[in-house]
Amino acid sequence: MNALGRRMPCSSPSRRPSPATHRTIRAVQRAGRLLCWTLAAGMATATTDLLLAPQAPWWHIVWPLPWYLTSLAIPAWALLRIREKASQRPPDEDTLPGRDQAA
């Protein structure tokens, strides 16, 4: 509802997303969060490596891991986002029945 208490045209109760669409939306959100967190972790580990130069024997293996995860999260998020957008697109005018057919 808007400030005047009226329903918005796109918020009609008959246009609720299907359960599959809802799952897609949640998957996009989770993939987006994973992408953000891996980017943040990658920047933090790169900064740590640059400024502190840790000498732990395992550090040279650990610090690039968030960047590898980021390279996997980007295409996953992009594909899920494309799928989400495709499921929200209204049908083409060509596939809608004309007035002659509906009557």
C-alpha positions as CSV (number, residue, x, y, z in Angstrom):
1,M,0.0,0.0,0.0
2,N,1.1,3.5,-0.6
3,A,0.9,6.6,1.7
4,L,-2.7,7.1,0.8
5,G,-3.7,3.6,1.8
6,R,-4.3,2.5,-1.7
7,R,-3.0,-0.7,-3.2
8,M,-0.2,-0.3,-5.7
9,P,-1.0,-1.9,-9.1
10,C,1.8,-4.3,-8.9
11,S,0.9,-5.5,-5.4
12,S,-2.3,-7.3,-6.2
13,P,-2.9,-10.4,-4.1
14,S,-3.4,-12.5,-7.3
15,R,0.1,-11.8,-8.5
16,R,2.1,-13.5,-5.7
17,P,5.3,-15.2,-6.8
18,S,5.2,-19.0,-7.2
19,P,7.2,-21.1,-4.8
20,A,9.8,-21.7,-7.5
21,T,10.2,-18.0,-8.0
22,H,10.5,-17.5,-4.3
23,R,13.2,-20.1,-4.1
24,T,15.0,-18.4,-7.0
25,I,14.8,-15.1,-5.2
26,R,16.3,-16.6,-2.0
27,A,19.0,-18.3,-4.0
28,V,19.9,-14.9,-5.7
29,Q,20.1,-13.3,-2.3
30,R,22.3,-16.0,-0.8
31,A,24.6,-15.9,-3.8
32,G,24.8,-12.1,-3.6
33,R,25.7,-12.3,0.1
34,L,28.3,-14.9,-0.6
35,L,29.8,-12.7,-3.3
36,C,29.9,-9.7,-1.0
37,W,31.5,-11.6,1.9
38,T,34.1,-13.3,-0.3
39,L,35.0,-9.9,-1.8
40,A,35.4,-8.4,1.7
41,A,37.4,-11.4,2.9
42,G,39.6,-11.2,-0.2
43,M,40.3,-7.5,0.3
44,A,41.0,-8.1,4.0
45,T,43.5,-10.9,3.4
46,A,45.2,-9.0,0.6
47,T,45.6,-6.0,2.9
48,T,46.9,-8.2,5.6
49,D,49.4,-9.8,3.2
50,L,50.5,-6.4,1.9
51,L,50.8,-4.5,5.2
52,L,51.7,-7.2,7.8
53,A,53.4,-9.8,5.5
54,P,52.6,-12.8,7.8
55,Q,55.3,-15.5,7.9
56,A,53.1,-18.4,8.9
57,P,53.8,-21.4,6.6
58,W,50.1,-21.8,5.7
59,W,49.5,-18.1,4.9
60,H,50.5,-18.3,1.3
61,I,47.8,-20.9,0.8
62,V,45.1,-19.2,2.8
63,W,45.1,-15.6,1.7
64,P,44.1,-16.2,-2.0
65,L,41.2,-18.6,-1.1
66,P,38.5,-15.8,-0.8
67,W,39.5,-14.7,-4.3
68,Y,39.0,-18.2,-5.7
69,L,35.6,-18.3,-4.0
70,T,34.7,-14.9,-5.5
71,S,35.5,-16.2,-9.0
72,L,33.0,-19.0,-8.4
73,A,30.4,-16.8,-6.8
74,I,30.3,-14.2,-9.6
75,P,29.0,-16.6,-12.3
76,A,26.7,-18.3,-9.9
77,W,25.1,-15.0,-8.9
78,A,24.9,-13.8,-12.5
79,L,23.2,-17.0,-13.7
80,L,20.7,-17.0,-10.8
81,R,20.0,-13.3,-11.4
82,I,19.3,-13.9,-15.1
83,R,16.9,-16.7,-14.1
84,E,15.2,-14.5,-11.6
85,K,14.7,-11.7,-14.1
86,A,13.4,-14.1,-16.7
87,S,10.8,-15.5,-14.3
88,Q,9.5,-12.0,-13.4
89,R,9.2,-10.9,-17.0
90,P,5.6,-10.5,-18.2
91,P,4.6,-12.7,-21.1
92,D,5.1,-11.4,-24.6
93,E,2.2,-9.7,-26.3
94,D,2.3,-12.4,-29.1
95,T,1.6,-15.1,-26.5
96,L,-1.3,-13.3,-24.9
97,P,-4.8,-14.1,-26.3
98,G,-6.3,-11.3,-28.4
99,R,-9.6,-9.8,-27.6
100,D,-11.2,-11.9,-30.4
101,Q,-9.9,-15.1,-28.8
102,A,-10.8,-14.2,-25.2
103,A,-14.4,-13.4,-26.1
